[in-house]
């Protein structure tokens, strides 16, 4: 299964800005080809790659640039050939992904989680939480804010992929299941964009939970992994202001393969891992 990934960003800057991009597929991905270019006025800017964390097989790849006044164009293309072996984990990770975080306040939803999901464990618990978030939340582009959290989503019943992921994460952590946030490319996603899902650690394996039901989990390509969206933002900047004037994201399976890119063919019941 070969997947073709594309991301385009145009960033309008008034002056020098420290820009951090997180749009490249993760270190673990099996690449056939990959290219990232950052340019202004036809001249390329240097991008420094940083692994986070540097010792992890699944390390997210951050690219840091020093932007200049004008429109900085970012173009990323990659061809992913097959799947890499599913990586293991360690005690440090499982502890970190049990703790409350900025957007996944498991301590604040603890009482509801225990009341609603008490008595469930393992795969049954993960499936029940995914079903609850899927059925109780309405996918509503434009109605949620970048500062909304799991608590906000639980109260409002509205959100986008990041909000669904945060609520799944908070509820599962409240039930003592290590759960993490994953930003990814999702072939076949509609509307197409960067996507976010949760990963729950059950019986020694990380499994994907996509409560939006908008992706086919078997086609996902990992970009970044963290506690929540604060660790996985596709764009962050410091020391100035920028305007994102153009964003285009695309992901497709070469030659077409519905079993990997058609959300309707993912029952969201089976347990699937991202490489």
N, C-alpha and C positions, 0 to 999 in steps of 0.2 A: 504494500500500500504506500503510494507516494503522495505526499501532500505539498501543495504549493502555497507559500505564505507571502503576503504583501502588506506593508504598512507605509503610509505616506503622511507626513506632517509638515505643515508650513507654519513657522513661528515668527511673528512680527515683533521686533525688539527695538526699543528706543535707544539702547546703549548696551554696554557689556553686561552679560548675565551669566551666572553659573547654572548650567542646565544639566539635569540628570535624566537620561532616557532609560526606560526599561521595556523595550519592545522586541528585543532579540530573543529567540527561543533559548531555553535553558541549556546549561552545560551538558546535560545528560542526553540531549536529543541526537539522533543519528542523522547527520547532515549529508546530503549529496552535494549541495552547493549553498553558499550564503554570501550576501553582500550588504553592507551598511555604508551609506554615503551621507555626509553632512556637508552642505555647501551654502555659500552666499555669493550672489553675483557671479556664478560660474566658477568660483574658487572654493576648493575643498577645505574644510576645517578638520583639525585633528580631533579624534574621539578616543579617549582613554577607557579601556575596558577594566571593570572592577568586578571580581567575583564575590558574591554574598550568599552564604559564608564561604570563604576561600577554600575550606577543606571539605566541602560537601559535594557529593556526586551530583546532587540536584541543584547546585549553586545557580542562583539567578545571575544574569549578566547585565550589569549596569554600564552605560556608556556616558561618560562625562565630557561635556564640551564647554568651551568658553565662547558664548555667543557674542555677536557684534551687532551694531545698529544696522537695521535692514531686515529683510525677510530671509530667515534661515530655513532651508529645505532639507528635510530628513527623508531618506528613502531606504527601505529595508525589504529585501527579497531573500527567500530561502526555499530550498527544496529539501524536504525531509523524506528519507528513504527507509521505510519500515519503522520498527519500534525498537528502542533500546531496552535492555533487561530492566525489570522493575527494581528500583534501588531499595535497600534496606533502611533501617533507622537506628537510632541509639537512644539511650535513656535521657540524654539532654533534650532531644527533640520532643520526646513524649511528655516530659515535664513542662517544657515551654508551651506546648499546645494544649495543656490542661488549664493554664492560667487565664484569668480575664484579660482582655485587651481593649484598646480604645474603642473599637467599633463592635466588639463581641463581648459584651459585659455579662459573662456567664453568672457572676455573682448576683446581678440584678434580676435575672430570670430564673434563679435557682428554685424558688418556691413553686412557680408554675410548672417548670420542667419536672420536678419531683412529684407533683400532684398529678400531672397529666400522663407521664411516662413511667411512673413507678411500677416496678415489677418486670419491666422489659430489660433485656440485656442483649449485647452482641448485635448480630445482624438484624434481629427483630426490632431492636431499639433504633438502629440507624434507619431502617425502612420506615418506621412509624414517624420519626422526626421529619424525614424527607417528605412523606405524604402529607403531614400536617402543614408544613410550610408551603407546599405546592397548592394545597386546597384553601388555605386561609389568606393567601397573599395574591394580589392582582398585579400583573406586570404592567407598569404605568410609566413609560418614559416621560421625563419632564416634570413629574410630580415629586420626585425625591431629590434631596440635596446631597452634595458630596460629604457633608458633615453628619448625615443621618446614620444612626447606629441600629443594632439589632433591637434595642428597646423601642426606638422610633418606629421601626417597621412592624413590630409586634402590635403596637398601639394603632397604627394607621391602616395596616392591611394593604399598603401599596409599596411598590419598589421596583428596582431593576436588578440585574443579576448580582451585583455586589451586595445589595440588601438581602436578597434571598440567601446568599452564601453566609453573610454575617449572622442571620437568624439561625440557620442550621448549626453553625459553629457554636454560637452561644448556648443553644439548648443542649447540644451533645456534650460540650464541656461541663455544663451543669450536671450532667449525668455521668461524669467521670470518664468520658471517652475523649482521648486526645484527637483534636480536630484542627485542621489548618486551612488556610485560604490559598487558592491557586488562580492566578491570572493565566489565560490561555488563548490560543487561536482555536476557533471552533468551525471546521468546515461545515457548510450547510446552514449555519446560524442565520436566523431571520428575526429581527433586523441584524445585518452583519455589523460587528463591532468587536473590540476586545471583549472577551467573555470572562466570567468569574464563576468558580464552583468551589465546593468544600471537599475536603478529603478527610475521612474518618479512619482511625486506626483500630482495626478489629482483628483479633486472632493473628497478630503479627504482620498484617498487610494493610496498606493504605488504599481505601476504596473511595471512588468518586461519588459525590451526591450533587446532582444538579436539580434543585427543586423548581427551577423555571420550566423544566421539561422542554427547553428550546434547542438543546444540542443533542447530538448522538455522541455519547461519552467515549465510544471506541475510536473516534477520529480526533480527539482533542490533542493539542500540542502544547506542552507546558512552556510558559514564559517565566513566571516568578512564583515563589512559594513563601508564605509568611504567616504571621499571626492574624493579620486582617489586611484590608486595603491600604493601610498606612505603609505597609512593607512592600507593596506590590504596585504602586502607582506607575502608570506608563510614562508620566511626565511630571517632573518637579523642578523648581528653579528657585534661586536665591540671589539676593543682591540687586534686584531690579524687577521690572515687570515685562511680561510678554503677552501677546494675544495669539491664541491658536486659531489661525484663519482657514486652515484646511486640514481635514482628517479623513483618511480613507483606509479601511482595513478590509482585507479579503483573505479567505482561506478556502481551498478547494482540494478535493481528492482527484488526482490526475486520472483522466479516463473515465471518471464517474464510478462510484461504488456506493450505492445507497445504504448498504449495511454499515458504512462508516460515516456518512454525512447526512442521512435522513433521520431527523429527530423522531419521526413517527415509527421508525423501525427499532428504536431503543425502548424497551419496556420499562426502563428505570426501576426494575425489580432485581434483575441480576446484578451481581457485584463485579464492577469493572475497575481496573487500575489504569492510571496514566503512567506512561514510561518516563 
